[in-house]
Amino acid sequence: MKKDRIFTPGPTPVPLPVGLSQVRMVHHRSPEFGELLGRVLDGLKYVFQTDNEVLLFTSSGTGAMEGAVANCFSPGDRVAVFCGGKFGERLADISESFGLDVIRVSYEWGQSADPLTAEKLLEENRDLKGVMLTQSETSTGAVNDVEAFGRVVSGSDALFVVDAISGLGAVQFKTDDWNVDVAVSGSQKALMTPPGLAFAALSDKAWKAVERATLPSYYFCFKTARETQQKKPPQTPFTPAITLVQALDQAIEMMKREGLTQIFARHRLLAEATQAAVEALGLRFVAADRSRAFVTTSVWSPEGVDSGDLVRLMRNEYGVFIAGGQGKLKGKIFRLGHVGYFDGFDIVAQVSALEMALGRLGYRFEVGSGVAAAQGVLVDGQEVQ
Amino acid sequence: MKKDRIFTPGPTPVPLPVGLSQVRMVHHRSPEFGELLGRVLDGLKYVFQTDNEVLLFTSSGTGAMEGAVANCFSPGDRVAVFCGGKFGERLADISESFGLDVIRVSYEWGQSADPLTAEKLLEENRDLKGVMLTQSETSTGAVNDVEAFGRVVSGSDALFVVDAISGLGAVQFKTDDWNVDVAVSGSQKALMTPPGLAFAALSDKAWKAVERATLPSYYFCFKTARETQQKKPPQTPFTPAITLVQALDQAIEMMKREGLTQIFARHRLLAEATQAAVEALGLRFVAADRSRAFVTTSVWSPEGVDSGDLVRLMRNEYGVFIAGGQGKLKGKIFRLGHVGYFDGFDIVAQVSALEMALGRLGYRFEVGSGVAAAQGVLVDGQEVQ
């Protein structure tokens, strides 16, 4: 018997009550669905830690990122986009597609973005209309200091746009307190829901920018979304992915029961258990700073081992689905998962499969040392699990 | 006991195997999902009756309509949009949002669009870049003669763009044979799948236009979608709504087993049974031409009866969810459903609930006459059911 286990940083495992809630089909203009949608929109405010309306779209997270660009800016607007991985690059690509004047602030993949660079850029470019940052750069595992960036950008006229797709609900993210003007996320990471829903939370400063912006948008029009969501009962401008919204409702209820503080502590513990295993196995991390890197653990594949082979072996032989490297890290790194619906025993299983696959690929290490190291961290942190 | 029954023209009822297939979560880059996606994309070609690639997006149908506008045209391009209901108007709205020079060809709601008007427009506007038509205008029940329009537009340089969202899979629609350049549809009507997936099929003529078009697009970029879908195994540019694609796979398998010819015959029979009931109850149709109006049956509410009250009564008292009027028809019409996963007994139940609600609202008719009329048509057409 080979059981399938998903450890990818999105999609992530879906709890059974969440998965099952997709089976029933109701009409999106029924009073019942209106009530459910209202509950989901309230729940999103809780997860985003914002008092502002969180807009909901039927799309992948990238759709809401496009919405952020198209709704808040005009052609030729100068923006600085921090690029230290695939998703930072994507933010820059979207901005360029829509005719923005993009300053790509490239930093080494695996490093964290430096808030001082943003400060300097804002001083040198008084016309800067936006600073865009990826909170959790899923392609490297690095997690940026959004709070520090927020302090810097809030003192300027620029909008602070954050891709919080993989970080939201896994590590601390305070939309309002951290002065994030546009925070975007998606359903398929820490929110434990299948992919297909995306979200955007806007500050008052961002809504003022929306009024001035001239780029075209219809499907992702933020103003229309806000207007229809503020109806009583709330609606969406177009037929939403009803079954996914039902799933999200269940998932948010689970998150509320666990509570954000506990959720963040659990993610940290599972990340630290994974990190301990990786160190015990004598492997090196991709993310330089691990003090916030609790979303996904990226690891350099050992000398002579193509990470693609490792990923395939773990999947085909053991049913354990981890992610390989993306972009220029393809074949060089692998990424262990612990974002979303995971407990300590999942982590032990993942490390166990990793040890087995590494052994088969000829890497030498003390068998069981990874599993034991993870176990040690989990035992110490029992009250968190 | 009050059982819920959805008779709205989208979302439509989801067969249990389709609904259940959403429960399992797999990774979208797994070989298993690649195979499933390939099967779905092939199945869409069958449903669209096209040899061209059908693009799949995670969005409502409106998203793919926006994609058609943004990918095939440039700012200032002159297009003629036929508007005889809410969805024709939406097509025009999207086109205007993206800066096209829109000729709104308005015709009376409930009427069908006239291909001769298109012919005249193409003669008078040699620079016309597109003609846009809604196949099944869900807000009125009227179904346009797409084939006749295709003949007219194919002789010109203009692209023929068709919103086939509610018609595809319910009534005949031959993308290639009818010279449709861009056909757009969605998952939640005749395809018996929950909402959240949208499709676009493009002709060679349309792909050439895509090469010239200058409007910005990223999430709905047709070229990127085609490139990634043509990989082996096929992929989508961004994380797709995995569980909905799994559901669509099941639904298309059901459609293939029944076969398009039989599906169209069934929709016609159920529509004719509904029409017979409406006539027996002494009510009037909104759609002037009923020879193709087999997607939804729109009916004028009797004198003194607000259709909103009728819809609410049927829903709240009998659990039967039909649609009311949209836009300027709000309160004036109601719409009986027979698109998607329906058989004759569903239609009898719908007419039965309609009779009960009409009676309670004071409308006078011979009790049972609607049900009997529907039954008569169904008995005559037994071999089709």
Boltz contact constraints between the chains, C-beta under 6 A:
constraints:
  - contact:
      token1: [A, 6]
      token2: [B, 27]
      max_distance: 6.0
  - contact:
      token1: [A, 8]
      token2: [B, 27]
      max_distance: 6.0
  - contact:
      token1: [A, 11]
      token2: [B, 25]
      max_distance: 6.0
  - contact:
      token1: [A, 14]
      token2: [B, 25]
      max_distance: 6.0
  - contact:
      token1: [A, 19]
      token2: [B, 23]
      max_distance: 6.0
  - contact:
      token1: [A, 20]
      token2: [B, 23]
      max_distance: 6.0
  - contact:
      token1: [A, 22]
      token2: [B, 22]
      max_distance: 6.0
  - contact:
      token1: [A, 23]
      token2: [B, 19]
      max_distance: 6.0
  - contact:
      token1: [A, 23]
      token2: [B, 20]
      max_distance: 6.0
  - contact:
      token1: [A, 25]
      token2: [B, 11]
      max_distance: 6.0
  - contact:
      token1: [A, 25]
      token2: [B, 14]
      max_distance: 6.0
  - contact:
      token1: [A, 27]
      token2: [B, 6]
      max_distance: 6.0
  - contact:
      token1: [A, 27]
      token2: [B, 8]
      max_distance: 6.0
  - contact:
      token1: [A, 27]
      token2: [B, 321]
      max_distance: 6.0
  - contact:
      token1: [A, 58]
      token2: [B, 59]
      max_distance: 6.0
  - contact:
      token1: [A, 58]
      token2: [B, 60]
      max_distance: 6.0
  - contact:
      token1: [A, 58]
      token2: [B, 196]
      max_distance: 6.0
  - contact:
      token1: [A, 59]
      token2: [B, 58]
      max_distance: 6.0
  - contact:
      token1: [A, 59]
      token2: [B, 59]
      max_distance: 6.0
  - contact:
      token1: [A, 60]
      token2: [B, 58]
      max_distance: 6.0
  - contact:
      token1: [A, 60]
      token2: [B, 238]
      max_distance: 6.0
  - contact:
      token1: [A, 60]
      token2: [B, 239]
      max_distance: 6.0
  - contact:
      token1: [A, 62]
      token2: [B, 219]
      max_distance: 6.0
  - contact:
      token1: [A, 62]
      token2: [B, 238]
      max_distance: 6.0
  - contact:
      token1: [A, 63]
      token2: [B, 219]
      max_distance: 6.0
  - contact:
      token1: [A, 66]
      token2: [B, 218]
      max_distance: 6.0
  - contact:
      token1: [A, 66]
      token2: [B, 219]
      max_distance: 6.0
  - contact:
      token1: [A, 94]
      token2: [B, 218]
      max_distance: 6.0
  - contact:
      token1: [A, 97]
      token2: [B, 216]
      max_distance: 6.0
  - contact:
      token1: [A, 97]
      token2: [B, 218]
      max_distance: 6.0
  - contact:
      token1: [A, 98]
      token2: [B, 216]
      max_distance: 6.0
  - contact:
      token1: [A, 194]
      token2: [B, 242]
      max_distance: 6.0
  - contact:
      token1: [A, 194]
      token2: [B, 243]
      max_distance: 6.0
  - contact:
      token1: [A, 195]
      token2: [B, 239]
      max_distance: 6.0
  - contact:
      token1: [A, 195]
      token2: [B, 241]
      max_distance: 6.0
  - contact:
      token1: [A, 195]
      token2: [B, 242]
      max_distance: 6.0
  - contact:
      token1: [A, 196]
      token2: [B, 58]
      max_distance: 6.0
  - contact:
      token1: [A, 196]
      token2: [B, 196]
      max_distance: 6.0
  - contact:
      token1: [A, 196]
      token2: [B, 241]
      max_distance: 6.0
  - contact:
      token1: [A, 216]
      token2: [B, 97]
      max_distance: 6.0
  - contact:
      token1: [A, 216]
      token2: [B, 98]
      max_distance: 6.0
  - contact:
      token1: [A, 218]
      token2: [B, 66]
      max_distance: 6.0
  - contact:
      token1: [A, 218]
      token2: [B, 94]
      max_distance: 6.0
  - contact:
      token1: [A, 218]
      token2: [B, 97]
      max_distance: 6.0
  - contact:
      token1: [A, 219]
      token2: [B, 62]
      max_distance: 6.0
  - contact:
      token1: [A, 219]
      token2: [B, 63]
      max_distance: 6.0
  - contact:
      token1: [A, 219]
      token2: [B, 66]
      max_distance: 6.0
  - contact:
      token1: [A, 238]
      token2: [B, 60]
      max_distance: 6.0
  - contact:
      token1: [A, 238]
      token2: [B, 62]
      max_distance: 6.0
  - contact:
      token1: [A, 239]
      token2: [B, 60]
      max_distance: 6.0
  - contact:
      token1: [A, 239]
      token2: [B, 195]
      max_distance: 6.0
  - contact:
      token1: [A, 241]
      token2: [B, 195]
      max_distance: 6.0
  - contact:
      token1: [A, 241]
      token2: [B, 196]
      max_distance: 6.0
  - contact:
      token1: [A, 242]
      token2: [B, 194]
      max_distance: 6.0
  - contact:
      token1: [A, 242]
      token2: [B, 195]
      max_distance: 6.0
  - contact:
      token1: [A, 243]
      token2: [B, 194]
      max_distance: 6.0
  - contact:
      token1: [A, 321]
      token2: [B, 27]
      max_distance: 6.0
